[in-house]
Amino acid sequence: MTLPTEKRTLLTVITEATIEQALLREFDRLGVRGYTVWDARGRGNRGMRDGSWEESANIRIEMVCPRSQAEAVLGYLQARYYADYAMVGFLQDVEVLRPGKF
């Protein structure tokens, strides 16, 4: 059985929890239709981020959208936030059912 999938892009952003609300407002302004946010912990070039206090908490945000929109959002984040905040973003090709949701 072949599933009727279409290609979209998964944009994943891992960053400081302190800017979550600002980012979500930006995503709305940029036309993002949906996203998922959850707490994240780990270690990177800015040290351990274990979430034991709010200033060291991280979040992971994921959204599925057309490639052009994912690139535009990631480019905006790079220009606006990368210099001042711990943030990493990456893109992955995915196949989705019900492409109208994205």
Sequence and secondary structure as in RCSB ss.txt:
>XXXX:A:sequence
MTLPTEKRTLLTVITEATIEQALLREFDRLGVRGYTVWDARGRGNRGMRDGSWEESANIRIEMVCPRSQAEAVLG
YLQARYYADYAMVGFLQDVEVLRPGKF
>XXXX:A:secstr
     EEEEEEEEEEEGGGHHHHHHHHHHTT    EEEEE EEETTEEE  SSGGG EEEEEEEE HHHHHHHHH
HHHHHTTTTS EEEEEEEEEESSGGG 
